[in-house]
Amino acid sequence: MTDAKTSATGPDARLRWLALGVIALAQMMVVVDHTIVTIALPAVQSSIGLSTSDRQWVVTAYVLAFGGLLMLGGRLGDMFGRRRVLLVGVVGFSCASAFGGAATNTAMLITARTLQGSFAAVLAPSALALLAVTFTDPKERGKAFGVFTAVMMSGAATGLILGGVLTEYATWRWCFYVNIPLAVLILAGVIMVLPKDGPRPDGGNRPSVAGLDLPGVLLSCAGIAAVEFALAASPDHGWSSTQVVVPLIAAAVLLALFAASQAKPWSARPILPARVIADRVRGGAFFAMVVNPFAMVGMFLFMTFQFQSVMHFSPTKAGFAFLPYVLSVVVSSTQITARIGPRVPPRALVIPGLLMVAVGLLLLSRLTPSSGYATGVLPALLLFGLGTGASMPTCMSLATKTADPRDAGIASAFANTSQQIGGSLGAAVLNTISVTAAADYLSTHHTVNAVALATSHGNATAAASAAIPIVATAALLAVVLRPKPAPKPAPQPEPEPSAAGLPRGEAV
């Protein structure tokens, strides 16, 4: 988009920062829609007669389409131009949102959520890829990824807040309609700020699907969708149920075939080239981008129950209870990480950040029905936000920084996929842990407030469990992110002696 060596002042720099605003707004629209409908589900159910079994599909349809199509969306940006694909994604997402807001029955609503997830999968990788190729100067890159990550990581909590406010003071339909003016603003920004696509990022001559690795696309999309389906079904059916075991087996087979197909791709341009994930540092960053959302989404889930079921917060109050987390993410990523990131090695931010998240989770593991918000919850939310704001921008930058420019789209898609799988896994696993622990508690305690005690016990157990992979990942990255030793200088050859026995070129 602009030369990496362009001065940090002047019109080019101004356009870069305007572009960051547009890209971050597009990402915000995608992330917010993961959760904005969640709080509105009771109102949706009573409005259009949504059944209890179909209620989960309003969430699952979005997740399945988004997670399953991310890899394809990333490669399409590499092949057809990221600005062009971003425009298609924003237009499609806004149309799907309008369709969802006008839904009068279950089929319309679930179709709209599927379309939203599909266009989000096209939009999100192109947004991150544009960010990665636009900001290459270390100082600017740190600030840009700090802002982008603050938007992305706070989007889920923002969705909860916005969904609660719109549902309580307007109507649930505005949880969909709110995307339309936002999309118009994004489209205007893309057209005015982002330059038109130049030559194809992947080096091809013109847009064509002829070089697309179709077997790889089908296997990856089906495999990831099967994983997402199994994780979504686990809370209702249990991990040993047919609804979970069969999709997991299918996912293992499909993803194994996908890996084999990428070793010998059917086309000259595999959907996921080995060079994208083979790098040690980038691989560590991808792994961290699975584990951090695992804890984050799980925390949102069990803390929502703590706020509403135990602390008796209203939906709006429960949404605003996450606001300190949002603010701490913003401060950490834009003011701390962005400023010191260019001056320190990545591990100096990632590892302390993960450990802060772990400490926050351990504080939540002490929850009881009598825990107050200011003393029992707030310190944990602040630590969680500060740690996430330190680790995630750094990992996102590492995941895309060393990627070949022609692979920026698929590297961004894999980063998004890592976060999506991590979040879905966290929601499924930690919800199972919480529910199981609560049920075990109820089976042995029969006091007056046993339900509240059991809920808090389950949430505390889930928090403690989430801290384990966070600490393990910090230990792993302490090794993986070690700087490579500098290569030893090559030995200098001895000068050849002259005929007189002196070094050649020396005067007698």
HUBELZI-V614818 format. One record per residue. N is the residue number from 1. RES is the residue in one letter. SS is DSSP state (hx for helix, st for strand, lp for the rest). PHI is phi as a letter, one per 30 degrees, with the letter a starting at -180 (* if undefined). PSI is psi in whole degrees, 0 to 359 (NA if undefined). Layout:
N&RES&SS&PHI&PSI / N&RES&SS&PHI&PSI
This chain:
1&M&lp&*&308 / 2&T&lp&b&158 / 3&D&lp&d&140 / 4&A&lp&d&334 / 5&K&lp&c&3 / 6&T&lp&e&143 / 7&S&lp&e&151 / 8&A&lp&d&359 / 9&T&lp&b&170 / 10&G&lp&j&177 / 11&P&hx&d&324 / 12&D&hx&d&317 / 13&A&hx&d&318 / 14&R&hx&d&318 / 15&L&hx&d&325 / 16&R&hx&d&317 / 17&W&hx&d&328 / 18&L&hx&d&320 / 19&A&hx&d&321 / 20&L&hx&e&318 / 21&G&hx&d&317 / 22&V&hx&d&314 / 23&I&hx&d&317 / 24&A&hx&d&323 / 25&L&hx&d&320 / 26&A&hx&d&318 / 27&Q&hx&d&322 / 28&M&hx&e&318 / 29&M&hx&d&321 / 30&V&hx&d&313 / 31&V&hx&d&319 / 32&V&hx&e&323 / 33&D&hx&d&353 / 34&H&hx&d&326 / 35&T&hx&b&345 / 36&I&lp&d&330 / 37&V&lp&d&342 / 38&T&lp&e&309 / 39&I&lp&d&335 / 40&A&lp&d&353 / 41&L&hx&e&318 / 42&P&hx&e&320 / 43&A&hx&d&320 / 44&V&hx&d&318 / 45&Q&hx&d&317 / 46&S&hx&d&337 / 47&S&hx&d&314 / 48&I&hx&c&10 / 49&G&lp&i&35 / 50&L&lp&d&128 / 51&S&lp&d&162 / 52&T&hx&d&321 / 53&S&hx&d&328 / 54&D&hx&d&343 / 55&R&hx&e&319 / 56&Q&hx&d&330 / 57&W&hx&d&339 / 58&V&hx&d&324 / 59&V&hx&d&314 / 60&T&hx&d&323 / 61&A&hx&e&318 / 62&Y&hx&d&313 / 63&V&hx&d&317 / 64&L&hx&d&312 / 65&A&hx&d&317 / 66&F&hx&d&308 / 67&G&hx&d&321 / 68&G&hx&d&331 / 69&L&hx&c&2 / 70&L&hx&e&316 / 71&M&hx&d&318 / 72&L&hx&d&317 / 73&G&hx&d&319 / 74&G&hx&d&316 / 75&R&hx&d&327 / 76&L&hx&d&322 / 77&G&hx&d&321 / 78&D&hx&d&327 / 79&M&hx&d&321 / 80&F&hx&c&356 / 81&G&lp&j&128 / 82&R&hx&d&325 / 83&R&hx&d&316 / 84&R&hx&d&315 / 85&V&hx&d&325 / 86&L&hx&d&317 / 87&L&hx&d&315 / 88&V&hx&d&317 / 89&G&hx&d&317 / 90&V&hx&d&315 / 91&V&hx&d&313 / 92&G&hx&d&320 / 93&F&hx&d&319 / 94&S&hx&d&320 / 95&C&hx&d&318 / 96&A&hx&d&323 / 97&S&hx&d&319 / 98&A&hx&d&320 / 99&F&hx&d&319 / 100&G&hx&d&320 / 101&G&hx&d&332 / 102&A&lp&c&4 / 103&A&lp&d&137 / 104&T&lp&c&356 / 105&N&lp&a&174 / 106&T&hx&d&317 / 107&A&hx&d&317 / 108&M&hx&d&318 / 109&L&hx&d&314 / 110&I&hx&d&324 / 111&T&hx&d&317 / 112&A&hx&d&318 / 113&R&hx&d&324 / 114&T&hx&d&316 / 115&L&hx&d&321 / 116&Q&hx&e&312 / 117&G&hx&d&322 / 118&S&hx&d&312 / 119&F&hx&d&332 / 120&A&hx&d&324 / 121&A&hx&d&334 / 122&V&hx&d&322 / 123&L&hx&d&312 / 124&A&hx&d&312 / 125&P&hx&d&324 / 126&S&hx&d&323 / 127&A&hx&d&312 / 128&L&hx&d&323 / 129&A&hx&d&319 / 130&L&hx&d&322 / 131&L&hx&d&316 / 132&A&hx&d&320 / 133&V&hx&d&347 / 134&T&hx&d&318 / 135&F&lp&c&100 / 136&T&lp&c&340 / 137&D&lp&d&131 / 138&P&hx&e&316 / 139&K&hx&d&314 / 140&E&hx&d&322 / 141&R&hx&d&318 / 142&G&hx&d&315 / 143&K&hx&d&316 / 144&A&hx&d&314 / 145&F&hx&d&332 / 146&G&hx&d&313 / 147&V&hx&d&313 / 148&F&hx&d&316 / 149&T&hx&d&324 / 150&A&hx&e&317 / 151&V&hx&d&314 / 152&M&hx&d&313 / 153&M&hx&d&337 / 154&S&hx&c&354 / 155&G&hx&d&322 / 156&A&hx&d&315 / 157&A&hx&d&322 / 158&T&hx&d&321 / 159&G&hx&d&320 / 160&L&hx&d&316 / 161&I&hx&d&309 / 162&L&hx&d&319 / 163&G&hx&d&319 / 164&G&hx&d&316 / 165&V&hx&d&312 / 166&L&hx&d&320 / 167&T&hx&d&321 / 168&E&hx&d&326 / 169&Y&hx&c&352 / 170&A&lp&b&254 / 171&T&lp&a&157 / 172&W&lp&e&335 / 173&R&lp&d&334 / 174&W&hx&d&348 / 175&C&hx&d&338 / 176&F&hx&c&313 / 177&Y&hx&d&335 / 178&V&hx&d&337 / 179&N&hx&d&340 / 180&I&hx&d&305 / 181&P&hx&d&328 / 182&L&hx&d&318 / 183&A&hx&d&322 / 184&V&hx&d&318 / 185&L&hx&d&317 / 186&I&hx&d&316 / 187&L&hx&e&316 / 188&A&hx&d&319 / 189&G&hx&d&317 / 190&V&hx&d&316 / 191&I&hx&d&321 / 192&M&hx&d&330 / 193&V&hx&c&316 / 194&L&lp&d&128 / 195&P&lp&d&157 / 196&K&lp&d&152 / 197&D&lp&d&137 / 198&G&lp&c&220 / 199&P&lp&e&154 / 200&R&lp&e&131 / 201&P&lp&e&332 / 202&D&lp&d&5 / 203&G&lp&j&1 / 204&G&lp&d&173 / 205&N&lp&d&322 / 206&R&lp&a&158 / 207&P&lp&e&130 / 208&S&lp&a&144 / 209&V&lp&d&0 / 210&A&lp&d&327 / 211&G&lp&c&3 / 212&L&st&d&136 / 213&D&lp&d&81 / 214&L&hx&d&316 / 215&P&hx&e&318 / 216&G&hx&d&319 / 217&V&hx&d&310 / 218&L&hx&d&316 / 219&L&hx&d&316 / 220&S&hx&d&315 / 221&C&hx&d&314 / 222&A&hx&d&319 / 223&G&hx&d&313 / 224&I&hx&d&320 / 225&A&hx&d&323 / 226&A&hx&d&320 / 227&V&hx&d&312 / 228&E&hx&d&319 / 229&F&hx&d&315 / 230&A&hx&d&317 / 231&L&hx&d&323 / 232&A&hx&d&329 / 233&A&hx&d&341 / 234&S&hx&d&321 / 235&P&hx&d&325 / 236&D&hx&d&327 / 237&H&hx&c&343 / 238&G&lp&j&152 / 239&W&lp&d&339 / 240&S&lp&c&3 / 241&S&lp&d&159 / 242&T&hx&d&323 / 243&Q&hx&d&341 / 244&V&hx&c&314 / 245&V&hx&d&314 / 246&V&hx&d&312 / 247&P&hx&d&325 / 248&L&hx&d&319 / 249&I&hx&d&315 / 250&A&hx&e&319 / 251&A&hx&d&317 / 252&A&hx&d&317 / 253&V&hx&d&312 / 254&L&hx&d&317 / 255&L&hx&d&329 / 256&A&hx&d&317 / 257&L&hx&d&323 / 258&F&hx&d&314 / 259&A&hx&d&319 / 260&A&hx&d&322 / 261&S&hx&d&330 / 262&Q&hx&d&336 / 263&A&hx&d&321 / 264&K&lp&b&75 / 265&P&lp&d&154 / 266&W&lp&d&346 / 267&S&lp&b&173 / 268&A&lp&d&347 / 269&R&st&b&86 / 270&P&lp&d&152 / 271&I&lp&d&328 / 272&L&lp&b&86 / 273&P&lp&d&145 / 274&A&hx&e&331 / 275&R&hx&d&339 / 276&V&hx&d&321 / 277&I&hx&c&354 / 278&A&hx&d&334 / 279&D&lp&d&134 / 280&R&hx&d&312 / 281&V&hx&d&315 / 282&R&hx&d&322 / 283&G&hx&d&319 / 284&G&hx&d&321 / 285&A&hx&d&317 / 286&F&hx&d&319 / 287&F&hx&d&317 / 288&A&hx&d&330 / 289&M&hx&d&353 / 290&V&hx&d&315 / 291&V&hx&d&319 / 292&N&hx&d&311 / 293&P&hx&d&332 / 294&F&hx&e&312 / 295&A&hx&d&321 / 296&M&hx&d&308 / 297&V&hx&d&321 / 298&G&hx&d&319 / 299&M&hx&d&315 / 300&F&hx&e&319 / 301&L&hx&d&305 / 302&F&hx&d&335 / 303&M&hx&d&332 / 304&T&hx&d&317 / 305&F&hx&d&321 / 306&Q&hx&d&315 / 307&F&hx&d&314 / 308&Q&hx&d&319 / 309&S&hx&d&327 / 310&V&hx&c&313 / 311&M&lp&c&354 / 312&H&lp&i&42 / 313&F&lp&d&149 / 314&S&lp&d&165 / 315&P&hx&e&318 / 316&T&hx&d&315 / 317&K&hx&d&322 / 318&A&hx&d&320 / 319&G&hx&d&314 / 320&F&hx&d&340 / 321&A&lp&d&337 / 322&F&lp&d&356 / 323&L&hx&e&320 / 324&P&hx&e&325 / 325&Y&hx&d&314 / 326&V&hx&e&312 / 327&L&hx&d&321 / 328&S&hx&d&325 / 329&V&hx&d&315 / 330&V&hx&d&312 / 331&V&hx&d&314 / 332&S&hx&d&314 / 333&S&hx&d&325 / 334&T&hx&c&334 / 335&Q&hx&c&329 / 336&I&hx&c&299 / 337&T&hx&d&317 / 338&A&hx&d&330 / 339&R&hx&d&317 / 340&I&hx&c&348 / 341&G&hx&e&314 / 342&P&hx&d&347 / 343&R&hx&c&348 / 344&V&lp&b&158 / 345&P&lp&d&152 / 346&P&lp&e&322 / 347&R&hx&d&337 / 348&A&hx&d&344 / 349&L&hx&c&317 / 350&V&hx&d&312 / 351&I&hx&d&310 / 352&P&hx&d&325 / 353&G&hx&d&314 / 354&L&hx&d&322 / 355&L&hx&d&326 / 356&M&hx&d&319 / 357&V&hx&d&317 / 358&A&hx&d&318 / 359&V&hx&d&319 / 360&G&hx&e&318 / 361&L&hx&d&322 / 362&L&hx&d&327 / 363&L&hx&d&320 / 364&L&hx&d&339 / 365&S&lp&d&354 / 366&R&lp&c&13 / 367&L&lp&d&141 / 368&T&lp&b&169 / 369&P&lp&d&337 / 370&S&lp&c&1 / 371&S&lp&d&128 / 372&G&lp&d&161 / 373&Y&hx&d&312 / 374&A&hx&d&323 / 375&T&hx&c&330 / 376&G&hx&c&334 / 377&V&hx&c&314 / 378&L&hx&e&312 / 379&P&hx&e&322 / 380&A&hx&d&318 / 381&L&hx&d&320 / 382&L&hx&d&316 / 383&L&hx&d&318 / 384&F&hx&d&315 / 385&G&hx&d&317 / 386&L&hx&d&318 / 387&G&hx&d&319 / 388&T&hx&d&320 / 389&G&hx&d&339 / 390&A&hx&d&320 / 391&S&hx&d&316 / 392&M&hx&d&316 / 393&P&hx&e&321 / 394&T&hx&d&317 / 395&C&hx&d&320 / 396&M&hx&d&320 / 397&S&hx&d&317 / 398&L&hx&d&322 / 399&A&hx&d&335 / 400&T&hx&c&345 / 401&K&hx&d&317 / 402&T&lp&c&5 / 403&A&lp&d&143 / 404&D&lp&e&135 / 405&P&hx&e&328 / 406&R&hx&d&345 / 407&D&hx&c&10 / 408&A&hx&e&323 / 409&G&hx&d&313 / 410&I&hx&d&327 / 411&A&hx&d&319 / 412&S&hx&d&320 / 413&A&hx&d&320 / 414&F&hx&d&326 / 415&A&hx&d&315 / 416&N&hx&d&319 / 417&T&hx&d&319 / 418&S&hx&e&314 / 419&Q&hx&d&320 / 420&Q&hx&d&314 / 421&I&hx&d&317 / 422&G&hx&d&316 / 423&G&hx&d&317 / 424&S&hx&d&320 / 425&L&hx&d&319 / 426&G&hx&d&315 / 427&A&hx&d&318 / 428&A&hx&d&309 / 429&V&hx&d&312 / 430&L&hx&d&329 / 431&N&hx&d&318 / 432&T&hx&d&316 / 433&I&hx&d&316 / 434&S&hx&d&313 / 435&V&hx&d&318 / 436&T&hx&d&315 / 437&A&hx&d&321 / 438&A&hx&d&318 / 439&A&hx&d&318 / 440&D&hx&d&321 / 441&Y&hx&d&315 / 442&L&hx&d&329 / 443&S&hx&d&342 / 444&T&hx&c&355 / 445&H&lp&b&134 / 446&H&lp&b&39 / 447&T&lp&d&175 / 448&V&lp&d&316 / 449&N&lp&c&35 / 450&A&hx&d&324 / 451&V&hx&d&315 / 452&A&hx&d&319 / 453&L&hx&d&318 / 454&A&hx&d&319 / 455&T&hx&d&314 / 456&S&hx&d&320 / 457&H&hx&d&317 / 458&G&hx&d&317 / 459&N&hx&d&320 / 460&A&hx&d&320 / 461&T&hx&d&319 / 462&A&hx&d&319 / 463&A&hx&d&315 / 464&A&hx&d&321 / 465&S&hx&d&322 / 466&A&hx&d&333 / 467&A&hx&d&334 / 468&I&hx&d&306 / 469&P&hx&d&334 / 470&I&hx&d&313 / 471&V&hx&d&318 / 472&A&hx&d&321 / 473&T&hx&d&321 / 474&A&hx&d&318 / 475&A&hx&d&319 / 476&L&hx&d&314 / 477&L&hx&d&337 / 478&A&hx&d&331 / 479&V&hx&c&314 / 480&V&hx&d&322 / 481&L&lp&c&12 / 482&R&lp&d&138 / 483&P&lp&d&143 / 484&K&lp&d&141 / 485&P&lp&d&141 / 486&A&lp&d&139 / 487&P&lp&d&142 / 488&K&lp&d&139 / 489&P&lp&d&143 / 490&A&lp&d&139 / 491&P&lp&d&138 / 492&Q&lp&d&133 / 493&P&lp&d&145 / 494&E&lp&d&141 / 495&P&lp&d&142 / 496&E&lp&d&135 / 497&P&st&d&148 / 498&S&lp&d&179 / 499&A&lp&d&332 / 500&A&lp&d&3 / 501&G&lp&i&3 / 502&L&lp&c&157 / 503&P&st&e&142 / 504&R&lp&d&133 / 505&G&lp&j&351 / 506&E&lp&d&137 / 507&A&lp&d&148 / 508&V&lp&d&NA
